Amino acid sequence: MRSQIFLSSIVLSSVILLGFFSSPAFAQEPTVSSGPHMGIKWDWKINAENYTFHIITVSNYDMNNVTFNKINKELVFTSNSTHDGNIAEIEVPTNLIGGNLTVSQNGAPVSAIVIPGTDSSTIMLKFNQTGTVNTSVFGTTYLPEFSTVASLVMVLSIAMVLVVPKFRKF
């Protein structure tokens, strides 16, 4: 018994020491590129119902604000660009808005690459407008609207677990 404890403490100590001395494979500091239009990364917090969602944007122009309209299932990105050749990558949590995502700029539909994922969808956008641009991302689902149904199902399932064993006869 003592030898097993001693062996497990040696293995655990070795793993911890290897963790300290190995170089990280992820989460390294990004290198900052220099030039006229280097990328800007923002983490926007959107509050909807009792949830806080993180919208991640990376662009080579200034994104000033992001607002959420739950009735239209729409995210509106207000931005300003002083140059053409604008690119952006927007990461939208599928729990906020999901389904078939469509994108428009200043009210006109635009083609964007939408890559759906399990936890979030990534939207890649390229355009040549300068000045103030309003980019809207529309979803077909807004998951927190189903929170009341989910809580009802959970209450019913707990009630079934508590009641059904009392009716069984052994």
C-alpha positions in Angstrom: 0.0 0.0 0.0 2.8 2.4 0.9 4.6 1.6 -2.3 1.5 2.5 -4.4 1.2 5.8 -2.6 4.9 6.5 -3.1 4.7 5.6 -6.8 1.6 7.7 -7.4 3.2 10.7 -5.7 6.3 10.3 -7.8 4.2 10.2 -11.0 2.1 13.2 -10.0 5.3 15.2 -9.1 6.8 14.3 -12.4 3.7 15.5 -14.3 3.7 18.7 -12.4 7.4 19.3 -13.0 7.1 18.6 -16.7 4.2 21.1 -16.9 6.4 23.8 -15.4 9.4 23.2 -17.7 7.6 22.5 -21.0 6.8 25.3 -23.4 3.1 26.1 -23.9 1.6 24.9 -27.2 -1.4 27.3 -26.9 -2.2 30.7 -25.4 1.0 32.3 -26.4 1.2 36.0 -26.8 0.4 37.0 -30.3 3.0 38.8 -32.3 1.9 42.3 -33.1 2.3 43.2 -36.8 3.2 46.7 -37.8 1.8 48.4 -40.7 -1.0 50.7 -41.7 -3.9 48.3 -41.0 -3.0 45.9 -38.3 -5.7 43.7 -36.8 -7.8 44.7 -33.8 -9.3 42.1 -31.6 -12.3 42.8 -29.4 -14.3 40.7 -26.9 -17.8 42.2 -26.7 -20.1 41.2 -23.8 -23.8 40.9 -24.8 -26.3 40.5 -22.0 -29.5 38.6 -23.0 -32.1 37.4 -20.5 -30.0 36.1 -17.6 -27.0 35.2 -19.8 -23.8 36.9 -20.8 -22.4 36.0 -24.2 -19.0 36.9 -25.6 -18.8 38.1 -29.3 -15.2 38.0 -30.5 -14.3 40.2 -33.5 -11.0 40.5 -35.3 -10.8 43.2 -38.0 -8.4 45.6 -39.7 -10.6 48.5 -39.0 -12.3 50.1 -35.9 -15.4 48.4 -34.5 -17.0 50.9 -32.3 -20.0 49.1 -30.8 -22.1 45.9 -30.9 -25.8 45.8 -30.0 -28.2 43.0 -29.9 -31.9 43.0 -30.9 -33.5 39.8 -29.5 -36.8 40.4 -31.4 -35.1 40.3 -34.8 -32.4 37.9 -33.6 -29.9 40.4 -34.8 -26.4 41.6 -33.9 -25.5 45.1 -35.2 -21.8 46.0 -35.5 -21.1 49.8 -35.9 -17.7 50.4 -37.3 -15.5 53.0 -39.0 -12.9 52.5 -41.7 -10.5 55.0 -43.2 -9.3 52.6 -46.0 -10.7 50.0 -48.4 -9.7 46.3 -48.3 -11.5 45.7 -45.0 -11.6 42.2 -43.6 -13.3 41.0 -40.4 -13.8 37.7 -38.6 -16.8 37.6 -36.2 -17.4 34.7 -33.7 -21.0 34.4 -32.6 -22.1 31.9 -29.9 -24.8 29.6 -31.2 -26.6 29.9 -27.9 -27.2 33.6 -28.6 -28.3 33.4 -32.2 -27.9 30.4 -34.4 -29.4 28.6 -37.4 -29.0 30.1 -40.8 -27.0 33.2 -40.3 -27.2 36.0 -42.9 -25.2 39.3 -43.1 -26.1 42.7 -44.4 -24.2 46.0 -44.5 -26.0 49.3 -44.3 -29.3 47.4 -45.0 -28.1 45.6 -48.1 -27.4 41.9 -48.1 -23.7 40.9 -48.6 -22.0 37.6 -49.2 -20.0 36.4 -46.3 -18.4 33.1 -45.4 -20.3 31.5 -42.5 -18.6 28.5 -40.8 -21.0 26.9 -38.3 -19.5 25.2 -35.2 -20.8 23.4 -32.2 -20.4 26.3 -29.7 -20.1 29.3 -32.1 -20.3 30.3 -35.7 -17.5 32.2 -37.5 -18.4 34.8 -40.1 -15.7 36.0 -42.4 -16.4 39.3 -44.2 -14.5 41.3 -46.8 -15.6 44.7 -48.2 -14.2 47.9 -49.7 -16.4 50.6 -48.0 -14.9 53.5 -46.1 -16.5 55.6 -43.4 -19.2 54.4 -41.0 -20.5 50.9 -41.8 -23.3 49.1 -39.9 -23.0 45.3 -40.3 -26.0 43.2 -39.2 -25.8 39.5 -38.5 -29.3 37.8 -38.5 -30.0 34.4 -37.0 -33.0 32.1 -37.3 -32.9 30.9 -33.6 -32.5 32.6 -30.3 -32.0 29.8 -27.7 -32.8 31.5 -24.4 -36.4 31.8 -25.6 -36.6 28.1 -24.9 -35.4 28.4 -21.3 -38.9 28.1 -19.9 -39.6 24.9 -21.8 -36.2 23.4 -20.6 -37.0 24.2 -17.0 -40.5 22.6 -17.3 -38.9 19.4 -18.7 -36.4 19.4 -15.9 -39.0 19.7 -13.2 -41.1 17.0 -14.8 -38.2 14.6 -15.0 -37.2 15.2 -11.4 -40.8 14.5 -10.3 -40.8 11.3 -12.3 -37.6 10.1 -10.7 -39.0 10.8 -7.2 -42.5 9.4 -7.8 -42.0 6.3 -10.1 -40.0 4.3 -7.5 -42.8 4.5 -5.0 -45.2 2.7 -7.3 -42.9 -0.2 -8.1 -43.5 -3.4 -6.2 -40.6 -5.7 -5.6 
